[in-house]
Amino acid sequence: MWANKILLERISQLSDEQINKEIISSFPGIYKTVLHMMDVESIWWQRLKLAEHVDFPSQTFKGNFAELSGLLLQLSQQWEDWVRKANEVNINHVFAYQNSKKELFKQPVYEVLLHLFNHQSYHRGQVVTMFRQLGIDKIPATDFIVFSRSKR
């Protein structure tokens, strides 16, 4: 949550042109990368909640960056709240889900959490690279150690 919030706050200071500019990466540009991050948090949330059908929000989302940012922050807050309330049984629980190819998998929740957090870090790093390609030099620190130190 904290890293997404910091990054989204910085993105919100950019122009619409910068946010929507096509830049070669896994997803072509800042907006589309953040849209993918929102998709992933939603998809895994739906899977964790055992949704019968998993929706990809990006397939219907048509909002601007402020609306996208708000949705991603809501999802990130849901994850943070869930993790704060979870106990060892919740974290180690093995649940079944289908991936986007409809293949069935069973995994403990902690593996999914590690995947989700790592995935989001990866794409935040891509956004930082896009900042640099746009000539943006005020880049927020989103490393976990920075967050950890701030809590002491």
Residue, then its C-alpha position, 0 to 999 in steps of 0.5 A: m500500500w505505502a509504495n503504491k501510494i508514494l508512486l501514485e502521488r508522484i505520477s499524479q504530479l505529471s501531465d496527462e501527456q506524460i502519463n499516457k505517453e507510449i514508452i516501450s516496456s512490458f506495458p506501453g506507458i505509465y497509465k497502462t502499467v498502473l492499469h495492469m497493476m490494478d488488474v493484478e491486485s483485483i484478480w488475485w483478490q477475487r481468487l483469494k475470495l474464491a470468486e466463481h468468475v474472475d473479472f479483469p477490471s481493465q476490460t471495462f475501465k475507461g477512467n482517467f488516471a485519478e480514477l485509476s489511482g483511486l481504484l488501485l489504492q482501494l485494492s491495495q488497502q483491502w490487501e493491507d487490511w487482510v494481511r493485518k488481520a490474517n493469522e498463521v492459519n490464514i497465511n498457510h491456507v492452501f486454496a484452489y484457483q484457475n489462472s487466466k488459461k483456466e488451469l487449476f492450481k492449489q497454493p498456500v496464500y503466503e506464496v500468492l502474497l509473495h508473488l503479488f508483492n514481488h509483481q507490484s515491485y517489478h512494475r513500480g520499477q518499470v514506472v521508475t524507468m519510464f520516469r527517467q526516460l521522460g527526464i523526470d528526476k524527482i523519483p520517490a524511494t519505494d524500497f521496503i527498507v526505506f519504509s521499514r526505517s521510517k517506522r522506527 
